[in-house]
Amino acid sequence: MNQQVFATKGNLINAKHSLHQAQLGYELMDRKRNILIREMVMLTDKAKELNSSLENTFADAYRALQNANVIDGVLTEKTYSMPLDNTIELHSRSVMGIELPEVSGGNSTPTLCYSIADTDSSFDKAYAGFLKAKQTGLVLAEIENSVYRLSVAIRKSQKRANALKNILIPMYLNQVKFISEALEEKEREEFSRQKIIKATKVKKETETL
């Protein structure tokens, strides 16, 4: 690669500039990767907590529903009184240029949409439990999707950082070294040539005296 670069001051300036840009790019890419890793680790820990909470919430809700079925009979018809939830909205937030999803809505506040005369407290617990499970599931889906996007971005950042560190930076370092050494050699040759010319000129002047 170095043999294809002409040893000129202009090329030396360009090589040094490219080297500086590659080093700066590596620092920024490495910093971005570290920030994304911290974000992913934080979200992963939160996802583990929510998974455990969601399992417990579903277990409690199904238990309450089983009790309600035993006390009030099969409650299939009552489920048709549950309103459809069209309040869920999807937004996004940016972390180092990576778009991560944010879910809002979901009717988190329980509202009475069935007759309390036909049910008991077990049905109320089941309804509240499944509502809580839905809210937790929405947050968990948001986090798991964010973790996936972050993991993809981290792999890309690592790949680019490796390319800068192992390919481009060494290449530009070699170019700078090659051109600098070639220019120094030219300067030494020019200095020696000037000395010879001066010595020859002095000798001729001496001989003419």
C-alpha positions in Angstrom: 0.0 0.0 0.0 2.8 2.4 0.9 4.6 2.0 -2.4 1.5 3.3 -4.2 1.6 6.6 -2.3 3.9 9.3 -3.7 6.2 10.9 -1.1 5.1 14.5 -1.3 4.4 17.0 1.4 0.8 17.3 0.2 0.3 13.5 0.6 1.9 13.6 4.0 -0.6 16.3 5.1 -3.5 14.2 3.7 -2.2 11.0 5.4 -1.9 12.8 8.7 -5.4 14.3 8.4 -6.9 10.9 7.5 -5.0 9.3 10.4 -6.4 11.9 12.8 -10.0 11.4 11.4 -9.6 7.6 11.8 -8.4 7.9 15.4 -11.1 10.3 16.2 -13.7 8.1 14.6 -12.4 5.1 16.6 -12.7 7.0 19.9 -16.2 8.1 19.1 -17.3 4.7 17.9 -15.8 3.1 21.0 -17.5 5.6 23.3 -20.8 5.0 21.5 -20.4 1.2 21.9 -19.7 1.6 25.6 -22.8 3.9 26.1 -25.0 1.4 24.2 -23.7 -1.5 26.3 -24.5 0.3 29.5 -28.0 1.1 28.2 -28.5 -2.6 27.2 -27.3 -4.0 30.5 -29.6 -1.6 32.4 -32.6 -2.6 30.2 -31.7 -6.3 30.4 -31.7 -6.2 34.2 -35.1 -4.4 34.1 -36.5 -7.0 31.7 -35.5 -9.8 34.1 -37.4 -8.1 36.9 -40.4 -7.6 34.7 -40.4 -11.2 33.5 -40.5 -12.4 37.1 -43.2 -9.9 38.0 -45.3 -10.8 34.9 -45.2 -14.5 35.7 -46.4 -13.8 39.3 -49.1 -11.4 38.0 -50.5 -14.0 35.5 -50.4 -16.7 38.1 -52.4 -14.6 40.5 -54.9 -13.5 37.8 -55.5 -17.0 36.6 -56.0 -18.2 40.2 -58.6 -15.5 40.8 -60.3 -16.4 37.4 -60.4 -20.0 38.4 -62.0 -19.1 41.7 -64.5 -16.8 39.9 -65.4 -19.6 37.5 -66.0 -22.0 40.5 -68.2 -19.5 42.3 -70.0 -17.8 39.4 -69.8 -20.4 36.8 -68.1 -20.1 33.4 -67.6 -16.4 32.7 -67.1 -16.6 29.0 -70.1 -14.4 28.2 -68.9 -11.7 30.6 -65.7 -11.3 28.7 -67.6 -9.9 25.8 -68.4 -6.9 28.0 -64.7 -6.0 28.1 -64.0 -3.0 25.9 -61.4 -3.1 23.2 -58.3 -1.1 24.1 -57.3 1.3 21.3 -55.3 3.7 23.5 -51.9 2.1 22.9 -49.5 4.4 21.1 -46.0 3.8 19.9 -43.3 6.5 20.1 -39.6 6.4 20.0 -36.5 7.9 21.8 -33.0 8.2 20.5 -29.9 6.8 22.3 -26.7 7.7 20.4 -28.7 7.8 17.1 -30.5 4.5 17.8 -34.3 4.7 17.7 -35.8 2.8 20.7 -39.5 2.2 21.0 -41.7 3.8 23.8 -45.2 2.5 24.4 -47.8 4.6 26.1 -51.5 4.2 26.9 -53.1 0.8 27.6 -55.9 1.9 30.0 -53.8 1.4 33.1 -56.7 2.6 35.4 -59.3 -0.1 36.0 -62.8 1.0 35.0 -66.0 -0.9 35.8 -67.3 -2.4 32.6 -69.4 -5.2 34.0 -72.2 -5.7 36.5 -71.0 -6.2 40.0 -74.3 -8.0 40.7 -73.3 -11.0 38.6 -69.7 -11.3 39.9 -67.8 -11.5 43.1 -64.4 -10.2 44.4 -62.6 -13.1 42.6 -63.6 -11.7 39.2 -62.6 -8.2 40.2 -59.2 -9.6 41.2 -58.9 -11.4 37.9 -59.8 -8.4 35.9 -57.4 -6.1 37.8 -54.7 -8.8 37.5 -55.0 -9.2 33.8 -55.0 -5.4 33.4 -51.8 -5.2 35.3 -50.3 -8.1 33.3 -51.2 -6.2 30.1 -49.4 -3.1 31.3 -46.4 -5.0 32.4 -46.4 -6.9 29.1 -46.4 -3.6 27.1 -43.4 -2.3 29.1 -41.6 -5.7 28.7 -42.2 -5.7 24.9 -40.8 -2.2 24.7 -37.7 -3.1 26.7 -37.1 -6.4 24.9 -37.4 -4.7 21.5 -35.0 -2.0 22.7 -32.5 -4.6 23.9 -32.6 -6.3 20.5 -32.1 -3.0 18.6 -29.2 -2.1 21.0 -27.5 -5.5 20.5 -27.6 -5.0 16.7 -26.2 -1.5 17.0 -23.5 -2.7 19.4 -22.4 -5.4 16.9 -22.2 -2.8 14.1 -20.3 -0.3 16.3 -17.9 -3.0 17.3 -17.3 -4.1 13.7 -16.7 -0.5 12.6 -14.4 0.2 15.6 -12.4 -3.0 14.7 -12.1 -1.9 11.1 -10.7 1.5 12.2 -8.4 0.1 14.8 -7.0 -2.9 12.9 -7.1 -1.7 9.3 -7.4 2.0 8.6 -5.4 3.4 11.5 -2.4 1.1 10.9 -2.6 1.8 7.2 -2.5 5.6 7.7 0.3 5.2 10.3 2.3 3.3 7.8 1.6 5.9 5.1 2.7 8.7 7.4 5.9 6.8 8.4 6.7 5.9 4.7 6.2 9.4 3.4 8.0 11.0 6.3 11.0 8.7 5.9 11.1 9.2 2.1 11.0 13.0 2.5 13.7 12.9 5.1 15.8 10.8 2.8 15.2 13.4 0.0 16.2 16.2 2.3 19.4 14.4 3.3 20.2 13.7 -0.4 19.5 17.4 -1.2 21.7 18.5 1.7 24.6 16.2 0.5 24.1 17.4 -3.0 24.3 21.0 -2.0 27.4 20.3 0.0 29.1 18.7 -3.0 28.1 21.6 -5.2 29.4 24.1 -2.7 32.6 22.1 -2.2 33.1 21.9 -6.0 32.5 25.6 -6.4 35.0 26.5 -3.7 37.6 24.2 -5.3 37.1 25.8 -8.7 37.4 29.2 -7.2 40.6 28.2 -5.4 42.1 26.7 -8.5 41.5 29.9 -10.5 43.5 32.0 -7.9 
